[in-house]
Amino acid sequence: MNADEIKRLLHDKNFPDHPDSVELIETHASWVFLSQSFAYKIKKPLKFSFLDFSTLDKRKYYCEQEHQLNSRLAPHMYLGVLPVREKNGQLFIGEKEGQTIDYAVYMKRMDDSRQMDLLLEKGAVSEKDIVQIAIQIAHFHQKVTAYKEEERVDLIHARFADVASVKAFLGRHFGKKAEDFIDELVRFSAVFTKQYASRFQERARQGFVVDGHGDLHSRNIFLLNSPVIFDCIEFSQEHRRLDVLSDIAFFCMDLDQYGRSDLAGLFLDTYLKDYPCMPLAVDRKIFHYYKMYRANVRLKVNALAAIQHENDGTLTAAKLKEVEAYYSLLKQYFSEGVLSEKSLFL
């Protein structure tokens, strides 16, 4: 579908639940229609280096993947995939007749006020919530497919090193020290992944590399009677194929960023009691590396967004502050974990 067709669908309001009103939310890769009780997510016809929704068949496949994969953790939220059809000059979701022009992921709408990132901002996330999430994720990681073949350690470093793509931007706004810091980070990653390559490989053979969530952070969790963890990566098996430590490092990094390192510690302790996936001391170093990687990625993503605003003259202090927050967290992680690893640089 294109933007004009999306506007037509919003105007026609031909949805299965016949809502009186519908809200449209647009992301970089999808359009999401929200009625009072349901959500309908349509993928944009895009092709990037990391995803390909460019054809109708591909969008159907990835809608089905999104439903199937997210049903692992949120079966009551993800209801299925519905066709988008054109009939008698109007557009419909879920209509049985007409020309199929696209597909939509059909979801039950959750209580928006219970989104975890909003509750963290209000200080309304409890230890009980964290314990429930930790146990749920630990059980999930033990049930999903494990990949025991050779781990691509060179790819792990390459992903980490991609933060260099925003080095010039950081230099413009935070000075040459920021550029030097990025160079130091990349050198560290190259040395670290090489030094501990055998342990990365051994962890894969032990079943710790799985078909995980891949995007595990507080904005993708609703805190209801039981936490609802949703929106895993569906567009790339490569980005879901990861060490469980990388999955949980994302969540712990997110809690750290909200100033709740206490909750991050509780999460990790609870998770490890249920799934002891750090049997060796070196695994703690690898976990810390993955926390650095996750902060690194958030820094890059926010910097790339800021560059777009910079190019069109709409860069604000608030956008720059978002970049600075992850830059500061990454520096903190580096000083906590890397400066004690001086032998890596000898």
C-alpha positions as CSV (number, residue, x, y, z in Angstrom):
1,M,0.0,0.0,0.0
2,N,1.0,3.6,-0.4
3,A,0.3,6.7,1.7
4,D,-2.8,7.7,-0.3
5,E,-4.3,4.2,0.1
6,I,-3.6,4.4,3.8
7,K,-5.5,7.7,4.0
8,R,-8.4,6.1,2.1
9,L,-8.5,3.2,4.5
10,L,-8.5,5.6,7.5
11,H,-11.4,7.5,5.9
12,D,-13.4,4.4,5.0
13,K,-13.0,2.8,8.4
14,N,-13.8,-0.6,7.0
15,F,-12.3,-2.7,9.8
16,P,-13.6,-6.0,11.2
17,D,-14.7,-4.4,14.5
18,H,-16.6,-1.6,12.8
19,P,-15.1,1.2,15.0
20,D,-16.5,4.7,15.2
21,S,-13.0,6.2,15.2
22,V,-9.5,5.0,14.2
23,E,-6.1,6.4,15.1
24,L,-3.2,6.1,12.7
25,I,0.4,5.8,14.0
26,E,3.3,5.8,11.5
27,T,6.7,4.3,12.1
28,H,9.8,4.1,9.8
29,A,8.6,0.7,8.5
30,S,4.8,0.4,9.1
31,W,1.4,2.0,9.5
32,V,-0.6,1.0,12.6
33,F,-4.4,1.6,12.8
34,L,-5.7,1.6,16.4
35,S,-9.4,1.2,17.1
36,Q,-10.7,1.0,20.7
37,S,-10.1,-2.7,21.0
38,F,-7.8,-3.8,18.2
39,A,-4.6,-2.9,16.2
40,Y,-3.9,-3.5,12.5
41,K,-0.3,-3.2,11.4
42,I,0.5,-2.8,7.7
43,K,4.1,-3.0,6.5
44,K,5.4,-0.3,4.2
45,P,6.7,-1.4,0.8
46,L,10.3,-0.7,1.7
47,K,13.7,-2.3,1.1
48,F,16.7,-1.5,3.4
49,S,19.9,-3.3,4.0
50,F,18.3,-5.0,7.1
51,L,14.7,-5.6,5.8
52,D,12.8,-6.2,2.6
53,F,9.1,-5.5,2.5
54,S,9.2,-4.5,-1.2
55,T,6.7,-7.1,-2.6
56,L,3.2,-8.2,-1.7
57,D,4.4,-11.8,-1.2
58,K,7.2,-10.6,1.1
59,R,4.9,-8.5,3.2
60,K,2.5,-11.4,3.6
61,Y,5.4,-13.7,4.7
62,Y,6.7,-11.2,7.2
63,C,3.2,-10.5,8.6
64,E,2.9,-14.2,9.1
65,Q,6.3,-14.3,10.7
66,E,5.4,-11.5,13.0
67,H,2.3,-13.3,14.2
68,Q,4.0,-16.7,14.6
69,L,7.1,-15.4,16.4
70,N,5.3,-13.0,18.7
71,S,2.8,-15.7,19.6
72,R,5.7,-17.3,21.5
73,L,5.6,-14.6,24.2
74,A,2.3,-12.8,23.5
75,P,-0.2,-15.4,22.2
76,H,-3.3,-13.5,23.4
77,M,-2.2,-10.2,21.8
78,Y,-1.3,-11.5,18.3
79,L,-4.6,-12.8,16.7
80,G,-3.6,-13.5,13.1
81,V,-3.0,-11.9,9.7
82,L,-5.8,-10.3,7.7
83,P,-5.9,-9.4,4.0
84,V,-6.4,-5.8,2.9
85,R,-8.8,-5.8,-0.1
86,E,-10.3,-3.4,-2.5
87,K,-13.9,-3.8,-3.4
88,N,-16.3,-1.4,-5.2
89,G,-13.9,1.4,-4.8
90,Q,-13.4,1.0,-1.1
91,L,-10.7,-0.5,1.0
92,F,-11.3,-3.2,3.6
93,I,-9.3,-5.1,6.2
94,G,-10.6,-8.7,6.6
95,E,-13.1,-8.6,3.8
96,K,-13.6,-12.0,2.1
97,E,-14.1,-10.7,-1.4
98,G,-12.2,-8.2,-3.6
99,Q,-8.7,-7.7,-4.9
100,T,-6.0,-8.4,-2.3
101,I,-3.6,-5.4,-2.2
102,D,-1.8,-6.0,1.1
103,Y,-1.9,-7.7,4.5
104,A,-2.2,-6.6,8.1
105,V,-1.1,-8.1,11.4
106,Y,-4.2,-8.3,13.6
107,M,-3.7,-7.7,17.3
108,K,-5.6,-7.1,20.4
109,R,-5.0,-3.6,21.6
110,M,-3.4,-3.4,25.1
111,D,-3.9,-0.7,27.7
112,D,-1.5,2.0,26.5
113,S,-1.1,3.4,30.0
114,R,0.5,0.2,31.1
115,Q,3.4,0.4,28.6
116,M,6.5,-0.2,30.7
117,D,8.6,2.8,29.5
118,L,5.8,5.1,30.6
119,L,5.6,3.4,34.0
120,L,9.4,3.6,34.5
121,E,9.2,7.4,33.9
122,K,6.6,7.6,36.7
123,G,8.5,5.3,39.0
124,A,5.6,2.9,38.9
125,V,7.5,-0.4,38.0
126,S,7.6,-2.8,41.0
127,E,10.1,-5.5,41.9
128,K,7.3,-8.0,41.3
129,D,7.0,-6.8,37.7
130,I,10.8,-7.3,37.2
131,V,10.7,-10.8,38.7
132,Q,7.8,-11.8,36.5
133,I,9.6,-10.5,33.4
134,A,12.9,-12.3,34.3
135,I,11.2,-15.7,34.8
136,Q,9.2,-15.3,31.6
137,I,12.3,-14.5,29.6
138,A,14.3,-17.2,31.2
139,H,11.6,-19.8,30.3
140,F,11.4,-18.4,26.8
141,H,15.1,-18.7,26.2
142,Q,15.1,-22.3,27.4
143,K,12.3,-23.3,25.0
144,V,13.2,-21.6,21.7
145,T,15.4,-23.0,19.0
146,A,19.1,-23.1,19.8
147,Y,21.7,-22.7,17.1
148,K,24.8,-24.8,17.9
149,E,26.8,-24.1,14.8
150,E,29.9,-21.9,14.5
151,E,29.4,-18.4,15.9
152,R,30.3,-15.5,13.6
153,V,32.6,-13.6,16.0
154,D,33.8,-11.4,13.1
155,L,30.1,-10.3,12.6
156,I,29.7,-9.6,16.3
157,H,32.6,-7.1,16.1
158,A,31.5,-5.7,12.8
159,R,28.1,-4.8,14.3
160,F,29.8,-3.2,17.3
161,A,32.2,-1.3,15.0
162,D,29.4,0.2,12.9
163,V,29.1,3.0,15.6
164,A,32.0,4.6,13.7
165,S,29.4,5.6,11.1
166,V,28.2,8.4,13.4
167,K,31.7,9.5,14.7
168,A,31.8,12.7,12.7
169,F,28.4,13.8,14.0
170,L,29.5,13.1,17.6
171,G,32.7,15.1,17.0
172,R,30.7,18.1,15.7
173,H,28.5,18.2,18.8
174,F,30.6,16.7,21.6
175,G,34.2,17.6,20.4
176,K,37.2,15.6,19.3
177,K,37.2,13.6,22.5
178,A,34.0,11.9,21.3
179,E,35.7,10.9,18.1
180,D,38.7,9.6,19.9
181,F,36.4,7.6,22.2
182,I,34.6,6.0,19.3
183,D,38.0,4.9,17.9
184,E,39.0,3.5,21.2
185,L,35.7,1.6,21.5
186,V,36.2,0.0,18.1
187,R,39.8,-1.0,18.9
188,F,38.6,-2.5,22.2
189,S,35.9,-4.6,20.5
190,A,38.4,-5.9,17.9
191,V,40.7,-7.0,20.7
192,F,38.0,-8.3,23.0
193,T,36.2,-10.5,20.4
194,K,39.5,-11.9,19.2
195,Q,40.8,-12.7,22.8
196,Y,37.5,-14.4,23.8
197,A,36.6,-15.9,20.4
198,S,36.8,-19.4,21.8
199,R,34.4,-18.7,24.6
200,F,31.9,-17.1,22.1
201,Q,32.1,-20.3,20.1
202,E,31.8,-22.5,23.1
203,R,28.7,-20.7,24.3
204,A,27.1,-21.4,20.9
205,R,28.0,-25.1,21.2
206,Q,26.4,-25.1,24.7
207,G,23.1,-23.9,23.3
208,F,23.2,-20.3,24.6
209,V,22.8,-18.9,21.0
210,V,19.1,-19.0,20.3
211,D,16.2,-17.7,18.1
212,G,15.4,-14.9,20.6
213,H,13.5,-11.7,20.8
214,G,16.1,-9.3,19.5
215,D,14.4,-6.0,20.6
216,L,13.9,-6.6,24.3
217,H,13.3,-3.2,26.0
218,S,10.7,-1.6,28.1
219,R,8.7,0.0,25.3
220,N,7.9,-3.5,24.0
221,I,6.4,-4.6,27.3
222,F,3.0,-4.1,28.8
223,L,2.8,-4.6,32.6
224,L,-0.6,-6.2,33.1
225,N,-1.5,-9.0,35.5
226,S,1.2,-11.0,33.6
227,P,3.7,-9.0,31.5
228,V,3.0,-9.0,27.8
229,I,6.3,-8.9,25.9
230,F,5.8,-8.1,22.2
231,D,7.3,-6.8,18.9
232,C,10.2,-9.1,18.5
233,I,12.3,-8.8,15.4
234,E,10.5,-10.6,12.6
235,F,12.2,-9.2,9.5
236,S,15.6,-10.8,10.0
237,Q,16.5,-14.2,11.5
238,E,20.1,-13.0,11.6
239,H,19.2,-10.3,14.1
240,R,17.1,-12.7,16.2
241,R,19.9,-15.3,16.2
242,L,21.8,-14.1,19.3
243,D,23.4,-15.2,22.5
244,V,20.8,-15.0,25.4
245,L,23.3,-12.6,27.1
246,S,22.8,-10.1,24.3
247,D,19.0,-10.4,24.6
248,I,19.0,-9.7,28.3
249,A,21.8,-7.1,28.1
250,F,19.4,-5.0,26.0
251,F,16.8,-5.0,28.8
252,C,19.4,-4.4,31.5
253,M,20.9,-1.5,29.5
254,D,17.4,0.0,29.1
255,L,16.8,-0.1,32.9
256,D,20.2,1.4,33.5
257,Q,19.3,4.2,31.1
258,Y,16.1,5.0,33.1
259,G,18.3,5.2,36.2
260,R,17.1,1.9,37.6
261,S,20.2,-0.2,37.8
262,D,18.7,-1.7,41.0
263,L,15.9,-3.2,38.9
264,A,18.5,-4.3,36.3
265,G,20.4,-6.2,39.0
266,L,17.2,-7.8,40.3
267,F,16.3,-8.9,36.8
268,L,19.7,-10.4,36.1
269,D,19.8,-12.3,39.5
270,T,16.3,-13.7,39.0
271,Y,17.0,-14.7,35.4
272,L,20.2,-16.5,36.3
273,K,18.6,-18.4,39.1
274,D,16.1,-19.8,36.6
275,Y,18.6,-20.1,33.7
276,P,22.2,-20.2,34.9
277,C,23.7,-19.2,31.5
278,M,26.9,-17.6,33.0
279,P,28.8,-20.7,34.3
280,L,32.2,-19.1,33.8
281,A,33.7,-15.9,35.1
282,V,34.5,-14.8,31.5
283,D,30.7,-14.8,30.8
284,R,30.3,-11.8,33.0
285,K,32.8,-10.0,30.7
286,I,30.9,-11.1,27.6
287,F,27.6,-9.9,29.2
288,H,29.2,-6.5,29.9
289,Y,30.4,-6.4,26.3
290,Y,26.9,-6.9,25.1
291,K,25.6,-4.2,27.4
292,M,28.1,-1.9,25.7
293,Y,27.0,-3.1,22.3
294,R,23.3,-2.4,23.1
295,A,24.1,1.1,24.3
296,N,26.3,1.5,21.3
297,V,23.4,0.6,19.0
298,R,21.0,3.0,20.7
299,L,23.6,5.8,20.4
300,K,24.0,5.1,16.7
301,V,20.2,4.9,16.0
302,N,19.6,8.2,17.9
303,A,22.5,9.8,16.2
304,L,21.3,8.8,12.7
305,A,17.9,10.2,13.5
306,A,19.5,13.4,14.7
307,I,21.6,13.7,11.5
308,Q,18.4,13.6,9.5
309,H,17.1,16.5,11.6
310,E,20.4,18.3,11.2
311,N,20.3,18.0,7.4
312,D,16.8,19.5,7.2
313,G,17.5,22.1,9.8
314,T,15.1,20.7,12.5
315,L,17.7,19.4,15.0
316,T,16.5,20.3,18.5
317,A,18.3,20.4,21.9
318,A,15.9,17.6,23.0
319,K,17.0,15.3,20.1
320,L,20.7,16.1,20.9
321,K,20.1,15.3,24.5
322,E,18.8,11.8,23.6
323,V,22.0,11.1,21.7
324,E,24.1,12.5,24.7
325,A,22.3,10.2,27.1
326,Y,23.4,7.0,25.3
327,Y,26.9,8.5,24.7
328,S,27.2,9.1,28.5
329,L,25.9,5.6,29.3
330,L,28.4,4.0,26.9
331,K,31.3,6.0,28.4
332,Q,30.1,4.8,31.8
333,Y,30.1,1.1,30.7
334,F,33.5,1.5,29.2
335,S,35.0,2.9,32.4
336,E,33.3,0.3,34.5
337,G,34.3,-2.7,32.5
338,V,37.0,-1.9,30.1
339,L,39.4,0.1,32.0
340,S,39.8,-2.8,34.4
341,E,40.7,-4.9,31.3
342,K,44.0,-3.1,30.6
343,S,45.6,-6.4,29.5
344,L,43.4,-6.3,26.4
345,F,45.3,-3.3,25.1
346,L,48.8,-4.7,25.7
